[in-house]
Amino acid sequence: MIQKDGVDVEMLLDDCKRTGHIIYSCDFFEKKVFFLGLVYNQGMEIIFTNNAKDRSVYRYKKDFEMILERACKVLDRKGDWSLSVIYVTPEQIHEINRDYRNVDRPTDVISFAIQDDMSDMWIEEDQYELGDIFINVQAIRDQAKAYGHSIRREACFLFCHGLLHLMGYDHMKEEDEKVMFALQDEILDELVQR
């Protein structure tokens, strides 16, 4: 077994060969990390970065693909979509939350949209770059237990929540919260059991 930063590289490479996925390598936050880019049939791409070095997160790749496809269908969003999912530890998301949102505590998910208003989205060759979703891997487990549903459901919920933020939805006002949370249920309930 070849290990790099806690990741079984041989297993990851074998999986990429079997499924046709692309693997990238680059420096990020001064550490060597691996990116697993998944290119989907409908021109959708999700780039995963595992800064938390938690191997269990790789099991959600297909779920996130289905959520992205379903969200585009439900929201009638056409075109090619690209985004990044970065798995982080509670300490890492605390730092991001503190530095970029001035909130001095960890959180479960943070999204950074390339552009907040989707109607004014800059398009290059019909490719929509949505932005980045940072997911706290410990929050996946803790919140699944607290809410009494599966770890898979919580991981998918956090991804869907972050994705809707990237697509311009928010929950700062009560009426916006109702719309966003109803969309989360509509997208997720068909794909992942509670």
Backbone bond lengths (Angstrom), bond angles and torsions (degrees), N, CA, C in turn:
res aa  C-N    CA-C-N  psi(-1)  N-CA   C-N-CA  omega(-1)  CA-C   N-CA-C  phi
1 M - - - 1.447 - - 1.527 108.25 -
2 I 1.337 116.34 130.69 1.458 121.85 175.21 1.518 108.19 -100.21
3 Q 1.319 116.38 123.15 1.458 121.69 179.98 1.518 109.45 -110.02
4 K 1.316 116.34 136.93 1.459 121.82 172.86 1.511 107.14 -135.73
5 D 1.332 117.12 115.32 1.457 122.08 -178.25 1.523 112.00 52.05
6 G 1.342 116.70 39.70 1.453 121.12 176.53 1.517 115.01 82.00
7 V 1.335 117.77 2.52 1.463 121.54 -179.67 1.519 108.92 -104.15
8 D 1.308 117.27 133.27 1.458 122.38 175.92 1.526 108.08 -75.52
9 V 1.319 116.38 94.91 1.459 122.43 -173.33 1.518 111.38 -64.66
10 E 1.329 117.76 -40.70 1.468 120.25 179.93 1.520 110.66 -60.13
11 M 1.327 116.91 -45.42 1.457 120.55 179.52 1.528 110.58 -62.06
12 L 1.331 116.60 -42.78 1.450 121.76 -179.72 1.528 110.92 -63.93
13 L 1.325 117.19 -43.55 1.463 120.93 179.42 1.520 111.34 -66.75
14 D 1.334 117.21 -41.18 1.470 120.21 177.14 1.521 110.42 -60.92
15 D 1.325 116.32 -42.83 1.459 120.49 178.72 1.525 110.48 -61.91
16 C 1.323 116.68 -40.58 1.466 120.60 179.38 1.526 111.09 -64.81
17 K 1.326 117.48 -41.85 1.471 120.77 178.38 1.528 110.60 -62.83
18 R 1.326 116.18 -43.76 1.459 121.88 -177.88 1.522 111.96 -64.78
19 T 1.341 116.99 -39.75 1.460 121.23 -172.74 1.518 113.90 -99.97
20 G 1.331 117.47 -10.28 1.455 120.24 -179.57 1.517 114.16 81.70
21 H 1.325 117.66 15.52 1.457 121.06 179.36 1.526 109.37 -77.16
22 I 1.296 115.21 162.68 1.459 122.51 -178.39 1.518 108.03 -107.11
23 I 1.323 117.19 139.17 1.462 119.29 177.41 1.527 109.02 -118.41
24 Y 1.313 115.57 136.82 1.452 122.57 179.09 1.522 108.14 -120.09
25 S 1.309 115.95 161.09 1.456 120.68 175.59 1.521 107.58 -139.61
26 C 1.319 117.24 134.70 1.458 119.61 176.12 1.522 109.14 -161.58
27 D 1.339 115.92 172.64 1.457 120.59 178.42 1.516 109.25 -88.40
28 F 1.320 117.20 134.04 1.454 123.19 -179.23 1.511 106.98 -143.86
29 F 1.331 117.46 126.85 1.467 122.03 -175.79 1.534 110.73 52.15
30 E 1.336 116.54 39.75 1.462 123.50 177.21 1.522 113.73 61.44
31 K 1.310 117.77 20.53 1.461 121.60 177.28 1.517 107.88 -130.15
32 K 1.291 116.36 148.46 1.451 120.79 177.15 1.519 108.59 -78.47
33 V 1.315 116.78 122.93 1.464 121.02 177.98 1.522 108.88 -133.59
34 F 1.300 116.60 163.00 1.453 122.08 179.43 1.515 109.74 -109.34
35 F 1.318 114.74 139.87 1.456 121.46 174.72 1.511 107.69 -108.01
36 L 1.288 116.29 133.82 1.450 121.03 175.43 1.513 106.50 -112.11
37 G 1.324 116.71 105.76 1.457 121.24 -178.85 1.510 109.46 -92.95
38 L 1.296 116.53 126.86 1.449 121.35 179.25 1.520 107.61 -110.09
39 V 1.304 117.03 119.96 1.449 121.11 -179.89 1.522 107.64 -103.92
40 Y 1.301 117.01 122.19 1.446 121.85 -173.50 1.518 111.19 -99.34
41 N 1.315 115.23 162.25 1.450 122.29 -177.34 1.518 113.10 -57.81
42 Q 1.286 118.37 -34.94 1.451 121.35 -175.92 1.526 111.82 -91.59
43 G 1.310 118.89 24.35 1.451 121.01 179.00 1.515 113.03 74.81
44 M 1.327 117.27 23.41 1.457 121.07 179.87 1.516 109.54 -99.64
45 E 1.320 115.46 140.87 1.461 119.29 179.70 1.522 109.35 -136.43
46 I 1.329 114.67 130.09 1.458 120.67 172.43 1.521 106.48 -121.08
47 I 1.311 116.10 126.74 1.456 121.14 177.22 1.525 107.21 -104.93
48 F 1.323 116.31 121.06 1.458 122.36 -178.67 1.520 109.91 -99.74
49 T 1.327 115.68 135.73 1.458 122.42 174.03 1.522 107.31 -127.66
50 N 1.318 116.84 125.48 1.456 121.32 -176.19 1.528 110.38 -105.71
51 N 1.330 116.43 74.62 1.469 120.33 177.66 1.518 112.16 -70.09
52 A 1.331 117.06 -19.79 1.463 121.16 179.47 1.530 111.54 -79.93
53 K 1.323 117.15 -12.78 1.473 122.32 -179.15 1.527 111.28 56.33
54 D 1.313 115.84 39.67 1.457 123.32 -179.86 1.522 107.61 -109.06
55 R 1.321 116.76 106.97 1.467 121.64 -175.08 1.523 113.16 -64.82
56 S 1.303 117.88 -22.31 1.463 120.10 -176.78 1.525 112.75 -65.48
57 V 1.320 118.25 -20.63 1.465 120.48 -175.38 1.526 113.11 -71.48
58 Y 1.322 117.98 -19.62 1.465 119.87 -177.87 1.527 112.15 -65.97
59 R 1.327 117.58 -19.29 1.464 120.42 -178.61 1.515 113.05 -70.41
60 Y 1.332 119.18 -11.43 1.460 121.77 -176.40 1.530 113.32 -95.81
61 K 1.323 118.09 2.51 1.472 121.16 -177.06 1.525 111.76 -55.09
62 K 1.308 117.20 -52.01 1.476 122.11 -177.90 1.527 111.11 -65.32
63 D 1.337 116.82 -39.32 1.458 120.21 178.08 1.526 110.84 -60.64
64 F 1.319 116.93 -44.71 1.461 120.35 -178.48 1.526 110.42 -65.97
65 E 1.322 117.11 -36.80 1.465 121.17 175.70 1.533 109.61 -59.25
66 M 1.317 116.54 -47.99 1.476 120.31 -178.80 1.526 111.04 -64.92
67 I 1.324 117.35 -37.24 1.465 120.92 178.79 1.520 110.59 -65.63
68 L 1.323 116.93 -43.19 1.462 120.36 178.00 1.531 110.43 -61.67
69 E 1.320 117.19 -45.71 1.462 120.83 178.75 1.530 111.03 -62.36
70 R 1.325 116.75 -44.44 1.471 120.99 -179.03 1.526 110.52 -66.16
71 A 1.320 117.53 -41.35 1.469 120.61 178.79 1.531 110.43 -60.97
72 C 1.318 116.77 -42.78 1.470 120.09 178.69 1.525 110.66 -63.15
73 K 1.322 116.86 -37.28 1.464 121.16 178.67 1.530 110.64 -68.85
74 V 1.337 117.14 -50.51 1.464 121.95 -178.19 1.532 110.60 -61.12
75 L 1.326 116.58 -40.79 1.464 121.14 -176.47 1.527 112.57 -90.27
76 D 1.335 116.37 0.89 1.463 122.93 -178.66 1.534 111.17 53.32
77 R 1.330 114.90 49.36 1.468 121.41 178.07 1.518 108.22 -100.87
78 K 1.297 115.77 115.84 1.458 120.65 -179.71 1.522 109.20 -100.55
79 G 1.314 116.55 159.78 1.457 121.06 177.27 1.512 112.17 112.29
80 D 1.305 115.07 -177.13 1.458 122.59 179.93 1.523 108.67 -96.78
81 W 1.319 115.46 133.37 1.459 121.40 -175.28 1.511 110.72 -120.20
82 S 1.321 115.82 142.24 1.449 121.83 178.92 1.529 108.82 -137.40
83 L 1.336 115.83 138.75 1.459 120.87 177.29 1.518 109.25 -157.15
84 S 1.306 115.54 167.33 1.461 121.98 177.82 1.518 110.06 -119.59
85 V 1.339 116.00 142.78 1.454 123.20 172.07 1.519 106.54 -118.24
86 I 1.320 115.89 123.13 1.457 121.32 -179.59 1.528 107.49 -117.42
87 Y 1.327 115.77 116.07 1.467 121.13 176.72 1.522 108.28 -84.74
88 V 1.333 115.99 130.26 1.463 121.00 -176.67 1.522 110.69 -134.21
89 T 1.314 115.37 165.34 1.464 122.88 176.18 1.530 108.97 -84.99
90 P 1.334 117.29 167.22 1.473 119.34 175.33 1.534 112.46 -57.72
91 E 1.321 116.88 -37.39 1.465 120.72 179.76 1.530 110.86 -65.93
92 Q 1.329 116.43 -41.66 1.465 119.95 -179.37 1.525 111.60 -67.01
93 I 1.331 117.14 -42.94 1.474 118.75 -179.22 1.526 110.90 -71.93
94 H 1.326 117.06 -29.06 1.467 120.88 174.42 1.525 109.47 -61.04
95 E 1.311 116.44 -45.95 1.465 121.38 179.38 1.525 111.10 -62.28
96 I 1.320 117.37 -43.89 1.469 121.72 178.85 1.526 109.87 -63.53
97 N 1.321 116.52 -45.41 1.460 122.10 -179.68 1.533 110.67 -60.95
98 R 1.323 115.84 -43.22 1.465 121.26 -179.79 1.532 111.06 -67.15
99 D 1.332 116.19 -47.45 1.460 120.39 -173.77 1.526 113.82 -74.17
100 Y 1.315 118.32 -33.49 1.464 120.75 -173.86 1.526 114.07 -107.77
101 R 1.324 118.14 -20.01 1.466 120.44 -178.57 1.521 112.19 -121.28
102 N 1.327 116.92 -2.81 1.466 122.31 -178.38 1.525 112.46 57.49
103 V 1.335 116.15 34.77 1.457 122.70 176.34 1.532 106.56 -117.83
104 D 1.323 116.79 111.94 1.460 122.00 -170.30 1.535 112.43 -89.26
105 R 1.336 115.42 63.98 1.466 121.75 176.07 1.524 108.45 -163.70
106 P 1.312 116.68 160.21 1.462 118.49 175.00 1.531 110.23 -72.57
107 T 1.307 116.54 160.50 1.454 122.59 175.84 1.525 108.03 -139.54
108 D 1.304 117.52 179.00 1.463 119.87 -176.70 1.526 113.52 -88.78
109 V 1.331 117.32 -39.66 1.469 120.88 -177.86 1.525 108.78 -151.04
110 I 1.314 115.36 141.47 1.467 121.96 175.43 1.521 107.12 -133.42
111 S 1.325 115.92 134.69 1.463 121.25 177.37 1.516 109.82 -116.65
112 F 1.322 114.89 141.08 1.452 121.59 173.63 1.517 107.42 -122.45
113 A 1.321 115.55 102.71 1.464 121.11 -179.45 1.520 109.85 -77.76
114 I 1.320 115.43 141.52 1.461 119.79 174.08 1.521 108.89 -63.22
115 Q 1.340 115.38 -40.29 1.447 120.94 179.43 1.520 108.30 -145.48
116 D 1.322 117.68 128.88 1.461 121.23 -176.66 1.521 113.33 -73.23
117 D 1.318 118.02 -33.63 1.464 121.36 -178.03 1.517 109.32 -99.59
118 M 1.342 116.19 105.34 1.467 121.40 -176.85 1.527 112.31 -65.69
119 S 1.316 118.95 -23.00 1.462 120.38 -179.22 1.521 111.44 -70.99
120 D 1.315 116.68 -20.24 1.459 121.65 -179.07 1.529 110.77 -109.49
121 M 1.335 116.68 24.76 1.466 122.90 -175.71 1.518 110.79 -68.08
122 W 1.329 116.81 130.26 1.450 121.99 175.45 1.520 108.56 -77.89
123 I 1.309 116.35 130.58 1.459 121.28 -175.11 1.515 109.21 -117.33
124 E 1.317 115.66 131.00 1.461 121.98 174.12 1.520 107.09 -122.40
125 E 1.332 115.68 112.16 1.460 121.28 -179.93 1.531 111.05 54.00
126 D 1.314 117.49 42.41 1.467 123.48 178.04 1.523 114.08 59.83
127 Q 1.321 119.07 22.02 1.466 122.98 177.47 1.521 108.70 -101.99
128 Y 1.328 117.09 123.37 1.447 122.50 178.85 1.524 108.57 -104.17
129 E 1.311 117.13 111.71 1.467 121.80 175.72 1.525 106.92 -90.07
130 L 1.324 116.13 110.57 1.455 120.55 -174.30 1.519 113.34 -79.93
131 G 1.344 117.79 -44.37 1.459 120.81 -177.10 1.508 111.81 138.98
132 D 1.328 116.03 -152.89 1.464 122.68 -173.84 1.526 111.16 -123.66
133 I 1.338 115.01 141.25 1.461 122.08 173.42 1.525 107.31 -118.48
134 F 1.331 116.70 120.25 1.459 122.35 175.77 1.524 107.96 -99.76
135 I 1.342 117.04 122.88 1.460 121.44 -178.38 1.529 109.79 -117.18
136 N 1.309 115.57 127.51 1.467 123.42 178.10 1.535 108.06 -79.51
137 V 1.344 116.61 112.49 1.468 120.03 -175.14 1.533 112.78 -65.60
138 Q 1.310 117.78 -32.45 1.466 119.62 178.59 1.527 110.62 -70.33
139 A 1.316 117.11 -35.21 1.470 120.79 178.45 1.526 111.03 -63.69
140 I 1.322 117.81 -31.72 1.470 120.47 177.30 1.528 108.99 -56.56
141 R 1.329 116.77 -51.49 1.471 121.28 -178.04 1.534 112.11 -69.02
142 D 1.332 116.24 -46.06 1.465 120.54 -176.85 1.530 111.88 -63.23
143 Q 1.310 117.05 -44.32 1.461 120.72 -176.50 1.524 111.57 -74.82
144 A 1.315 117.64 -32.72 1.469 119.61 175.65 1.519 109.45 -59.82
145 K 1.326 115.86 -44.05 1.464 120.35 179.14 1.532 110.71 -66.64
146 A 1.316 116.70 -44.40 1.467 121.12 -178.12 1.531 112.25 -64.22
147 Y 1.334 116.75 -37.51 1.472 120.51 -177.39 1.523 112.71 -92.74
148 G 1.324 117.54 -3.97 1.454 120.83 175.71 1.511 115.22 71.06
149 H 1.328 116.46 30.48 1.457 118.38 173.84 1.522 109.90 -128.12
150 S 1.311 117.39 -179.52 1.461 121.45 -173.03 1.529 111.58 -72.41
151 I 1.322 114.90 156.99 1.464 120.81 175.16 1.524 109.27 -62.26
152 R 1.320 116.84 -38.34 1.474 121.05 178.10 1.532 110.47 -59.63
153 R 1.323 116.59 -46.07 1.471 120.26 179.86 1.526 110.34 -60.06
154 E 1.328 117.46 -42.26 1.465 120.39 -178.53 1.518 111.26 -67.04
155 A 1.326 117.73 -43.01 1.470 120.47 177.59 1.521 109.99 -59.71
156 C 1.327 116.01 -44.10 1.465 120.78 -179.81 1.522 111.46 -67.78
157 F 1.336 116.59 -38.08 1.461 120.60 176.96 1.531 110.37 -61.08
158 L 1.328 116.95 -47.83 1.467 119.99 -178.13 1.529 111.18 -63.22
159 F 1.339 116.67 -40.09 1.463 119.47 176.65 1.529 110.33 -63.43
160 C 1.321 117.44 -47.74 1.463 121.93 -179.09 1.532 110.85 -60.91
161 H 1.312 116.16 -42.98 1.469 121.64 178.85 1.531 109.85 -59.70
162 G 1.334 115.40 -48.93 1.465 119.58 178.67 1.519 111.98 -63.55
163 L 1.322 117.29 -39.84 1.466 122.22 179.49 1.525 110.80 -61.52
164 L 1.323 116.96 -44.88 1.462 119.37 179.05 1.530 111.45 -63.25
165 H 1.327 117.69 -35.85 1.469 119.69 173.48 1.524 109.94 -60.80
166 L 1.337 117.16 -44.07 1.465 120.09 179.49 1.525 111.79 -62.66
167 M 1.333 116.38 -28.04 1.465 121.46 -178.59 1.532 112.18 -90.55
168 G 1.345 116.67 9.49 1.450 120.63 171.84 1.512 116.46 100.59
169 Y 1.325 118.63 4.34 1.462 121.34 179.87 1.523 110.40 -91.77
170 D 1.327 115.65 151.41 1.461 120.71 179.43 1.521 109.13 -147.51
171 H 1.320 116.40 173.00 1.466 121.19 -179.13 1.522 111.43 -136.93
172 M 1.322 115.39 35.81 1.462 119.99 179.14 1.537 111.41 -74.64
173 K 1.336 117.08 -33.37 1.466 121.91 177.75 1.522 108.01 -108.16
174 E 1.326 116.41 151.82 1.456 121.41 -176.34 1.528 112.37 -57.74
175 E 1.328 117.52 -43.03 1.469 119.88 -179.07 1.533 111.46 -67.06
176 D 1.344 117.23 -35.73 1.467 120.76 176.51 1.525 110.90 -68.34
177 E 1.327 115.95 -37.82 1.465 121.19 178.37 1.533 110.78 -61.41
178 K 1.333 116.35 -43.60 1.470 120.19 179.06 1.522 111.19 -59.77
179 V 1.320 116.27 -43.93 1.473 120.85 179.97 1.525 110.35 -64.28
180 M 1.333 116.57 -49.48 1.465 120.46 -176.56 1.523 111.84 -64.39
181 F 1.331 117.18 -44.62 1.460 119.92 -178.09 1.527 111.84 -69.03
182 A 1.338 117.40 -33.58 1.468 120.28 175.26 1.532 110.22 -65.45
183 L 1.318 116.91 -39.61 1.472 120.62 177.11 1.529 110.95 -63.92
184 Q 1.335 116.99 -41.78 1.466 120.25 177.61 1.517 110.31 -56.10
185 D 1.332 116.93 -46.92 1.461 121.05 179.96 1.522 111.11 -64.65
186 E 1.328 117.34 -43.34 1.459 121.14 -179.60 1.528 111.33 -61.20
187 I 1.307 116.58 -41.24 1.462 121.33 -179.08 1.530 110.72 -72.26
188 L 1.332 116.55 -47.11 1.472 120.81 -172.31 1.520 115.17 -79.32
189 D 1.323 117.22 -39.65 1.468 120.18 -170.53 1.530 113.05 -59.44
190 E 1.309 117.16 -31.31 1.468 120.26 178.47 1.532 111.73 -75.51
191 L 1.312 117.19 -21.02 1.468 121.33 -172.19 1.522 114.39 -105.77
192 V 1.343 117.66 -36.45 1.464 121.36 -171.44 1.531 109.51 -136.33
193 Q 1.325 115.36 125.44 1.470 119.33 178.77 1.512 111.58 -64.93
194 R 1.326 115.07 150.33 1.468 120.69 177.63 1.505 110.06 -73.50
